[in-house]
């Protein structure tokens, strides 16, 4: 360990001068750097005492017996001063005005209602006690207070003013089924009705309905951000306006591009706003809803506001079976769960149509034509009727047999020699042509020899057995194998 006191010396005007105040140079055992600290005294004995005390503090800090000096000083600092410093830092980092307002309001409200004065007064237990008393606030709002406080503590930790962020371990409130505001999507008919009665607000409603723009994005849209053409156009969103702080370009729907082209002034300036009247406020929006016969709240209690028009745009992407990755990109989200869950109104999804298209288990369908055995492998459909079969017409398996299938049409010697082009793990059952009527495509093969000029190794495909028999090319001694894709046949 190195520790000493000294008075700094330097040359001034050709003369060597000595400083008036003592300084200390300290390097603890295991440290890689030397600390040079001003002691602020002129007496050597007092300076030595301060050095001894400094060494003791540094050794206690190194051993973890006491917090660092920056933490001890911050613990006694007025909390409101630290909040002002934090908000100023966020301003320099370019956070939005709304974000700065929310952070400042929430932190100062916590300080006031939790009776916090200094940093040392702030504890997770005191925050949780405050949260229990907030019966009037929604769980989502309480989680936003927790997130703001945790972000503030993370900043303090980066400033070396606290050691850890204890608020990262505080459990968030459960919001499932407790949302105060839930939005819904408009049906296509309702959207048409709203646009018909919108009047001067029609373009303001088309921007979120056809492009998914947010309120601030629509309000700050300039004509220079648009590239309009006959087959559509392009919309550019600047990073300063876009919520994800990214520069993005979106293709425009033809209807929206046409409406923009009609509203575009002849002599516009680059910084002219597209919406001269701005975005309608809630009172005016609800009046337009009333004109269109659309309730503000539906029977589920879900509301229809301006941002719900963006929900309508994203929900329509799902109903049109747009790939989720494309929908996420058009919605300009960074998380697909936000697109698929929060911004998709499940009440508008075609659940009934999907349910009606599901085949029944007892009908003629692919689901019905395959059954799973105990081992999970596909096996043949069991025969429910007893029918006299001419066993001499059935080809036996050669070289081995499957326990779960009947004889196959192609012998194993042919399959092993590579003559057959398509192989399946378990062959479908085969029967004489005269005993079965096929409902799908079938491979028809001669019984071990040429059948009416058809080689045994050259299967023919017929849509129905009657077609095969009527052609005169096949006889009753031929073997029929249902198509490996269809596997559908009936007696």
C-alpha positions in Angstrom: 0.0 0.0 0.0 1.2 3.5 -0.8 0.0 6.5 1.2 1.6 9.9 1.7 0.8 13.6 2.1 2.5 16.3 0.1 2.3 19.9 -1.1 2.2 20.2 -4.8 5.1 22.0 -6.4 5.3 23.7 -9.8 7.3 26.2 -11.7 5.9 29.7 -12.2 7.8 32.5 -14.0 11.0 30.5 -13.8 10.7 30.0 -10.1 9.7 26.8 -8.2 6.7 27.3 -5.9 5.1 25.1 -3.3 1.3 24.9 -2.9 -0.4 26.0 0.3 -2.7 23.0 0.8 -1.8 19.4 1.5 -2.8 16.6 -0.9 -2.7 12.8 -0.4 -1.6 10.1 -2.8 -3.1 6.7 -1.9 -2.9 3.3 -3.5 -4.4 0.4 -1.6 -3.1 -3.2 -1.9 -4.6 -4.8 -5.0 -5.6 -1.4 -6.6 -4.4 -0.6 -10.1 -4.8 3.2 -9.8 -3.4 5.8 -7.5 -5.9 8.2 -5.9 -4.8 11.8 -5.7 -7.1 13.6 -3.2 -7.1 17.2 -1.9 -7.1 17.3 1.9 -7.9 21.0 2.0 -5.7 21.8 5.1 -2.4 23.6 5.6 -1.4 21.9 8.8 0.7 18.8 8.3 -0.5 17.0 11.5 -4.2 17.6 10.5 -3.4 16.4 7.0 -1.9 13.2 8.4 -5.0 12.5 10.5 -7.3 13.1 7.5 -5.1 10.7 5.5 -5.4 8.0 8.1 -9.2 8.4 8.2 -9.3 8.3 4.4 -7.3 5.1 4.3 -9.7 3.5 6.8 -12.7 4.5 4.8 -11.2 3.2 1.6 -10.4 -0.1 3.2 -13.9 -0.5 4.6 -15.4 0.3 1.2 -13.1 -2.2 -0.4 -14.2 -4.9 2.1 -17.9 -4.0 1.6 -18.4 -2.9 5.2 -19.7 0.6 4.2 -21.1 1.9 0.9 -19.0 4.0 -1.4 -18.6 7.7 -0.7 -20.7 8.6 -3.7 -23.5 6.4 -2.4 -23.3 7.9 1.1 -23.4 11.4 -0.2 -26.3 10.6 -2.6 -28.3 9.0 0.3 -28.4 12.3 2.1 -29.1 14.4 -1.0 -32.6 16.0 -1.4 -34.6 13.6 -3.6 -36.3 16.4 -5.6 -32.8 17.7 -6.7 -31.9 14.2 -8.0 -35.3 14.0 -9.9 -34.6 17.3 -11.6 -31.1 16.1 -12.6 -32.6 12.9 -13.9 -35.3 14.7 -16.0 -32.6 17.0 -17.4 -30.5 14.0 -18.4 -33.5 12.5 -20.3 -34.1 15.8 -22.0 -30.5 15.8 -23.3 -31.0 12.2 -24.5 -33.9 13.4 -26.7 -36.9 11.8 -24.9 -40.3 13.0 -26.0 -42.2 15.8 -24.2 -44.9 13.4 -23.1 -42.4 11.0 -21.7 -40.6 13.8 -19.7 -43.9 15.0 -18.4 -45.0 11.5 -17.2 -41.7 10.8 -15.5 -41.5 14.1 -13.7 -45.2 13.9 -12.6 -45.0 10.3 -11.3 -41.8 10.7 -9.4 -42.8 13.9 -7.7 -46.2 12.4 -6.8 -44.4 9.4 -5.2 -42.1 11.7 -3.2 -45.1 13.7 -2.0 -47.5 10.8 -1.1 -44.8 8.4 0.3 -43.3 11.2 2.4 -39.8 10.7 0.9 -37.3 13.5 1.5 -33.9 12.0 0.8 -32.7 9.0 -1.2 -32.2 7.0 2.0 -36.0 7.2 2.7 -36.9 5.4 -0.5 -37.4 1.6 0.0 -39.4 -1.1 -1.9 -41.5 -1.6 1.2 -42.6 2.0 1.4 -43.6 1.9 -2.3 -45.6 -1.3 -1.9 -47.4 0.2 1.1 -48.4 3.2 -1.1 -49.5 0.9 -3.9 -51.9 -1.0 -1.6 -53.7 2.2 -0.9 -54.3 3.1 -4.6 -57.6 1.4 -5.1 -58.7 4.0 -7.6 -55.8 3.4 -10.0 -55.8 0.6 -12.6 -53.1 -2.1 -12.3 -51.6 -1.0 -15.6 -51.2 2.6 -14.1 -49.5 1.2 -11.0 -47.1 -0.8 -13.2 -46.2 2.4 -15.0 -45.3 4.0 -11.7 -43.2 1.0 -10.8 -41.4 1.1 -14.2 -40.7 4.8 -13.8 -39.2 4.4 -10.4 -37.2 1.4 -11.5 -35.8 3.4 -14.4 -34.8 6.2 -12.1 -33.0 3.8 -9.8 -31.2 2.3 -12.8 -29.9 5.8 -13.7 -28.7 6.3 -10.1 -26.9 3.0 -10.3 -25.1 4.0 -13.5 -24.1 7.2 -11.7 -22.6 5.1 -8.9 -25.0 6.7 -6.4 -26.7 3.4 -5.4 -25.3 -0.1 -5.4 -28.2 -2.1 -6.7 -31.7 -1.5 -8.1 -34.0 -3.1 -5.5 -37.1 -2.1 -7.5 -36.3 -4.7 -10.2 -37.3 -7.3 -7.8 -40.7 -5.8 -7.0 -43.5 -7.9 -8.5 -45.7 -6.2 -11.1 -49.5 -6.0 -10.5 -51.6 -8.5 -12.4 -53.5 -6.8 -15.2 -55.3 -9.8 -16.6 -59.1 -9.1 -16.8 -58.6 -5.7 -15.0 -58.0 -3.4 -17.9 -59.9 -0.1 -17.5 -59.6 0.8 -21.2 -60.1 -1.8 -23.9 -60.4 -0.9 -27.5 -62.3 -2.7 -30.3 -62.1 -2.7 -34.1 -64.7 -1.4 -36.5 -66.3 -3.8 -38.9 -66.0 -3.0 -42.6 -69.6 -1.8 -42.7 -69.1 0.5 -39.7 -65.9 1.9 -41.2 -67.7 2.8 -44.4 -70.5 4.5 -42.4 -68.0 6.5 -40.4 -66.2 7.7 -43.5 -69.5 8.7 -45.2 -70.5 11.0 -42.4 -67.0 12.3 -41.5 -67.1 15.3 -43.8 -63.9 17.4 -43.3 -62.5 14.7 -41.0 -62.6 12.0 -43.6 -58.9 12.1 -44.4 -58.0 12.2 -40.7 -59.9 8.9 -40.3 -58.5 7.3 -43.4 -54.9 7.7 -42.3 -55.2 5.3 -39.3 -57.8 3.0 -41.1 -55.6 2.5 -44.2 -52.1 3.1 -42.9 -52.3 2.6 -39.1 -51.0 6.0 -38.2 -51.1 7.2 -34.6 -52.6 10.5 -33.6 -49.4 12.4 -33.4 -48.1 10.8 -36.6 -51.2 11.9 -38.5 -51.2 15.4 -36.9 -47.5 16.1 -37.9 -47.7 14.6 -41.4 -46.4 17.0 -44.1 -46.9 16.8 -47.8 -43.2 16.4 -48.3 -43.5 13.0 -46.5 -45.7 11.6 -49.3 -44.8 10.2 -52.7 -48.1 9.8 -54.6 -48.5 7.9 -57.9 -51.3 6.4 -60.0 -50.9 2.9 -58.5 -50.6 4.0 -54.9 -47.7 5.8 -53.2 -45.2 5.9 -50.3 -45.4 7.5 -46.9 -42.2 8.3 -45.0 -42.2 8.5 -41.2 -39.3 10.4 -39.7 -37.5 9.0 -36.6 -38.4 12.1 -34.6 -42.1 11.4 -35.1 -42.2 7.6 -35.3 -42.8 6.0 -31.9 -40.0 3.4 -32.3 -37.6 6.2 -33.3 -36.8 4.6 -36.6 -37.0 6.1 -40.1 -39.6 4.0 -42.0 -41.4 4.0 -45.3 -44.8 2.5 -45.8 -46.7 1.7 -49.0 -50.0 3.5 -49.4 -53.3 1.9 -50.2 -54.8 3.0 -53.5 -57.9 4.5 -51.8 -55.8 6.5 -49.4 -53.4 7.7 -52.2 -56.4 8.8 -54.3 -57.9 10.8 -51.4 -54.5 12.4 -50.6 -54.1 13.3 -54.3 -57.5 15.0 -54.3 -56.7 17.0 -51.1 -53.2 18.0 -52.2 -53.0 21.7 -52.9 -51.6 22.9 -56.2 -49.0 25.2 -54.7 -48.0 23.5 -51.5 -44.9 24.0 -49.5 -42.7 21.2 -48.1 -43.6 22.0 -44.5 -47.3 22.3 -45.1 -49.4 19.9 -42.9 -51.6 17.4 -44.6 -54.4 17.8 -42.0 -55.1 21.5 -41.9 -57.8 21.0 -39.3 -55.7 18.6 -37.3 -57.0 15.4 -35.7 -60.5 15.5 -34.2 -60.6 15.6 -30.5 -62.7 13.1 -28.5 -65.8 15.3 -28.3 -65.9 15.8 -32.1 -65.0 12.1 -32.7 -67.9 10.9 -30.6 -70.2 13.2 -32.5 -69.1 11.5 -35.8 -69.7 8.1 -34.2 -73.2 9.1 -33.3 -73.9 10.3 -36.8 -72.7 6.9 -38.2 -74.8 5.0 -35.6 -71.7 3.5 -34.0 -71.8 3.2 -30.1 -68.8 4.5 -28.2 -68.9 1.5 -25.9 -70.2 -1.9 -27.1 -71.9 -4.6 -25.1 -68.4 -5.8 -23.8 -67.5 -2.4 -22.6 -64.8 -2.0 -25.3 -64.5 1.6 -26.5 -64.1 3.2 -29.9 -61.7 6.2 -30.0 -59.3 7.5 -32.6 -56.5 5.1 -31.6 -59.0 2.3 -32.1 -59.0 3.1 -35.8 -55.3 1.9 -35.8 -56.6 -1.3 -34.0 -59.1 -1.7 -36.9 -56.2 -1.5 -39.4 -54.2 -4.2 -37.7 -57.2 -6.4 -37.1 -58.0 -6.3 -40.8 -54.5 -7.6 -41.5 -55.3 -10.7 -39.4 -58.7 -11.3 -40.9 -57.1 -11.1 -44.4 -54.6 -13.8 -43.3 -51.6 -11.6 -43.7 -48.4 -13.2 -42.4 -47.8 -12.1 -38.8 -44.3 -10.9 -39.7 -45.7 -8.6 -42.4 -48.4 -7.4 -40.1 -45.8 -6.5 -37.5 -43.9 -4.5 -40.0 -46.9 -2.6 -41.3 -47.9 -1.9 -37.7 -44.4 -0.7 -37.0 -44.1 -2.8 -33.9 -40.9 -4.3 -32.4 -42.7 -7.2 -30.8 -45.1 -9.5 -32.6 -47.0 -10.2 -29.4 -48.1 -6.6 -29.4 -49.4 -6.9 -32.9 -51.2 -10.2 -32.5 -52.5 -9.7 -28.9 -53.0 -6.1 -28.0 -53.8 -4.6 -31.4 -55.9 -7.5 -32.8 -59.6 -7.5 -31.8 -60.5 -11.2 -31.4 -64.2 -10.2 -31.8 -63.6 -9.4 -35.5 -61.8 -12.7 -36.3 -63.8 -15.1 -38.5 -64.0 -17.9 -35.9 -67.4 -19.2 -37.1 -66.2 -19.5 -40.7 -63.1 -21.4 -39.6 -65.1 -23.7 -37.4 -67.6 -24.4 -40.2 -64.7 -25.5 -42.5 -63.4 -28.1 -40.1 -64.3 -31.6 -41.4 -66.2 -34.0 -39.2 -64.6 -37.2 -37.9 -67.3 -39.4 -39.5 -67.3 -37.9 -43.0 -65.2 -38.5 -46.1 -62.1 -36.4 -45.3 -58.4 -36.8 -44.8 -58.9 -36.7 -41.1 -61.4 -39.5 -41.3 -59.3 -41.6 -43.7 -56.3 -41.9 -41.4 -56.2 -43.4 -37.9 -53.4 -43.6 -35.5 -52.4 -46.9 -33.9 -51.0 -47.4 -30.4 -47.5 -46.7 -31.6 -48.5 -43.5 -33.3 -47.8 -44.8 -36.9 -50.4 -44.5 -39.6 -52.2 -47.8 -40.1 -54.9 -49.1 -42.5 -58.6 -48.4 -41.9 -60.2 -51.4 -40.4 -62.7 -53.4 -42.5 -66.2 -53.1 -41.1 -67.9 -55.5 -43.5 -67.2 -59.1 -44.2 -67.0 -59.8 -47.9 -65.9 -62.8 -49.9 -62.5 -62.1 -51.4 -60.6 -64.2 -53.9 -57.4 -64.7 -52.0 -55.7 -66.1 -55.1 -55.8 -62.6 -56.6 -54.0 -60.9 -53.7 -50.3 -60.6 -53.9 -48.5 -61.7 -50.8 -45.6 -59.7 -49.4 -42.2 -61.1 -50.2 -39.2 -60.9 -47.9 -41.3 -59.9 -44.9 -44.7 -58.5 -43.9 -46.2 -55.7 -41.9 -48.4 -56.7 -39.0 -50.8 -53.7 -39.5 -51.3 -53.8 -43.3 -52.6 -56.2 -45.9 -50.7 -57.3 -48.9 -49.1 -54.6 -51.1 -49.4 -54.3 -54.9 -45.7 -54.1 -55.5 -43.4 -56.9 -54.3 -40.5 -56.1 -52.1 -38.1 -57.3 -54.7 -39.3 -54.5 -57.1 -39.0 -51.9 -54.4 -35.5 -52.9 -53.4 -34.4 -52.9 -56.9 -35.4 -49.3 -57.4 -38.1 -49.9 -60.0 -40.8 -48.2 -58.0 -40.5 -44.4 -58.0 -42.6 -43.6 -54.9 -42.2 -45.5 -51.6 -44.2 -45.0 -48.5 -43.4 -46.4 -45.0 -46.7 -48.4 -44.7 -48.5 -49.3 -48.0 -52.2 -48.7 -48.3 -54.3 -51.9 -48.6 -54.8 -53.5 -52.0 -57.8 -55.5 -53.3 -59.0 -56.9 -56.6 -60.6 -54.3 -58.9 -63.9 -56.2 -59.1 -64.5 -56.0 -55.3 -64.1 -52.2 -54.7 -65.2 -48.9 -56.1 -62.6 -46.2 -55.7 -63.6 -42.7 -54.7 -60.2 -41.0 -55.5 -57.3 -41.7 -57.8 -55.8 -45.2 -57.8 -52.8 -47.0 -59.1 -53.9 -50.1 -61.1 -51.4 -52.8 -61.7 -51.6 -56.2 -63.5 -51.5 -59.3 -61.4 -47.9 -60.4 -61.8 -48.2 -60.4 -65.6 -49.2 -58.2 -68.5 -53.0 -57.3 -68.3 -54.6 -56.3 -71.6 -51.3 -55.0 -72.8 -50.4 -53.2 -69.6 -47.1 -54.1 -68.1 -47.1 -55.1 -64.5 -44.5 -52.5 -63.6 -46.4 -49.6 -65.4 -49.3 -48.5 -63.2 -52.2 -46.5 -64.7 -54.2 -43.8 -62.9 -58.0 -43.7 -63.1 -60.4 -41.4 -61.2 -62.9 -44.2 -60.8 -62.9 -47.9 -61.2 -65.8 -47.8 -63.7 -63.6 -45.7 -65.9 -60.9 -48.4 -65.8 -63.3 -51.3 -66.6 -65.2 -49.4 -69.3 -61.9 -48.7 -71.1 -61.5 -52.4 -71.6 -57.9 -52.3 -70.8 -58.2 -54.0 -67.5 -59.7 -57.2 -66.2 -60.9 -58.4 -62.8 -57.6 -60.0 -62.0 -55.9 -56.6 -61.7 -54.9 -55.3 -58.3 -55.9 -51.8 -57.1 -53.8 -49.7 -54.8 -55.4 -46.4 -53.5 -53.4 -43.3 -54.2 -50.8 -42.7 -51.4 -51.9 -39.1 -51.2 -55.6 -39.7 -51.0 -56.0 -43.1 -49.3 -59.8 -42.8 -49.8 -61.8 -45.7 -51.0 -65.0 -47.5 -50.2 -66.5 -50.9 -50.8 
